[in-house]
């Protein structure tokens, strides 16, 4: 069950992601991962139609920084690396469900409240081939907007339809 604070952070992220529609991104919110009770906060399809982003929104303590401690993500002294591992697992399962290579699905965390060191952290998750980026909200849209090279509207529409089909809307209690 989502907390009011967590839901407010997800809504703030959703509002920020609206800016990406103009550049060809397809954005889906609150999707269900098949075979799981997991709620994917935001799933995005890039304008080039070859990449999917699994974006998890977090609201962490504003008085504590988010940083890497011995390669693990912490908010203050609290180890939050389990959430990095979770979004990487979700990305792997999304890749498999949609039929994409793992490198075509990007796991990201956006952290509201807590100041993310340098605005972005490249965290590692066991079994995941690349970084899991932990981003401040201020860098989220610019990071995504800069990521894909080129646009293929038709390909993006086809992939977005596939993602919407494979990852249905999340319904509480279903």
Secondary structure, DSSP 4 states (H G I P E B T S, - for coil): ---HHHHHHHHHHHHHHGGGGGGT-EEEEEEEPTTS--EEEEEEE-TTSS-EEEEEEEE--TTS-EEEETTEEEETTEE-HHHHHHHHHHHHHHHHHHT--GGGEEEEEEEESSPBGGGEEEE--TT-SS-EEEEEHHHHHHHHHHH--S--HHHHHHHHHHHHHHSPBP-TT-
